[in-house]
Amino acid sequence: MGNHTTVSTFLLWGFSTFPEVQDLLFVVIFISHLTILLANMSIMVAIKLNHSLHTPMYFFLFGLSLSETCTTMVILPRTLVDLLSESKTISLTECATQMFFFFGLAANNCFIMAAMSYDRYTAIHSPLQYPIFMTRKICFQLMVASCVVGFLISLSIVFIVFNLSFCHSTTIQHFFCDISPVVHLACDYTSYHAMAIFVLSAFVLVGSFVLIMISYIFIVTVVVKMPSAKGRYKTFSTCSSHLTVVSMHYGFAGFVYLRPKSSDAFFEDMLMAVTYTVLTPLLNPIVYSLRNKEMQMALRKVLGSAIKNFPQLTSKKALSI
């Protein structure tokens, strides 16, 4: 922390601007949070239990679901508590920790999606060599690299932000410790700090997005050369779920973190933050479930097994009692 910091706690004002709808917001966010957990857990369990899904594509999907679940756990439980609590204070250390894990996991999501696009390119361009290029070891290395790079960038951002001197105010106009509302409370926030944070954010968002686009340029190049229209459609349909998720993720995140900031943009940022902390993690498992027949079959199998074994479990519990 900087030597000139004069505050030890912040106030997460967030939804306090709308006291009349806080109870409704609590119900909506609570249900959404439970749905996110159940949906992502269902995908992870289905992938884990079905050997037919033990492929690189589903390995990355498992990692993405786990990472997005952790991302929402960093933000939403605290938001739910604040919606019911009169005191909405958060210490400097808690704020820094929340920012570190949120942006580390969010950056990890970006790099995992870039790895997924490379996986799709390899499967389409070199189907015979695919098992050689995408071994379990290589997939694991890509996953670890995504996590390490994501958290290193997040650590750099947190180091910049929390070495500033906070003396203007203690009220964060947001429902979690996002970058922009926090740095605007600092006395010594300069254009150099803004540029450094922008470059780090752009490295994550633009860098990973460029890698995804390069993969898809090569994919399109391969697909258009296929003689059969049915073959082109079938091949490209394997990428549709990933493209849908990428469009949602980068559309919302790019709007918040890469557009020019103004002093009155906090309300817009907060509304957009709701989309990528609640809506995107909720839609991602739905997209992969609805647009992927293998995943649908695996989920039906897991659900059918759970329904079949539920009476046995309840009867065993009753006997034990």
PEMOKA-V797548 format. One record per residue. PSI is psi in whole degrees, 0 to 359 (none if undefined). Layout:
PSI, PSI
This chain:
150, 152, 339, 9, 129, 2, 150, 346, 156, 164, 117, 92, 311, 244, 5, 343, 336, 69, 333, 343, 10, 323, 319, 318, 321, 313, 314, 312, 322, 313, 318, 319, 314, 318, 318, 313, 314, 317, 312, 323, 322, 318, 317, 318, 318, 318, 319, 320, 342, 113, 336, 342, 8, 65, 164, 318, 315, 336, 314, 324, 321, 314, 321, 317, 318, 315, 318, 326, 315, 323, 314, 328, 332, 328, 307, 319, 318, 320, 318, 319, 316, 327, 334, 346, 147, 320, 123, 30, 150, 133, 163, 318, 317, 320, 314, 320, 316, 315, 319, 310, 323, 310, 331, 315, 322, 318, 322, 319, 317, 313, 329, 319, 327, 319, 323, 323, 322, 321, 316, 319, 316, 318, 324, 320, 320, 68, 328, 324, 0, 314, 336, 317, 328, 64, 168, 322, 316, 318, 317, 319, 319, 321, 316, 319, 320, 316, 313, 311, 318, 315, 332, 318, 318, 319, 320, 317, 314, 321, 317, 312, 314, 13, 6, 166, 118, 110, 355, 315, 167, 5, 115, 119, 62, 169, 1, 173, 78, 161, 304, 310, 335, 312, 335, 357, 354, 149, 327, 28, 118, 176, 334, 318, 317, 318, 318, 316, 320, 317, 317, 318, 319, 325, 319, 303, 305, 318, 309, 324, 321, 318, 320, 314, 322, 315, 317, 333, 316, 324, 313, 320, 320, 317, 318, 341, 352, 135, 330, 131, 323, 321, 320, 316, 315, 319, 314, 336, 337, 344, 354, 318, 315, 317, 321, 314, 318, 316, 315, 312, 309, 332, 311, 312, 320, 322, 322, 316, 345, 350, 155, 140, 148, 161, 340, 22, 4, 323, 316, 316, 321, 319, 317, 327, 326, 323, 317, 355, 340, 305, 312, 310, 336, 322, 330, 307, 328, 316, 312, 331, 317, 330, 10, 111, 323, 318, 322, 316, 319, 319, 320, 320, 315, 316, 317, 320, 321, 318, 322, 320, 347, 314, 323, 319, 317, 324, 323, 319, 319, 319, 321, 327, none
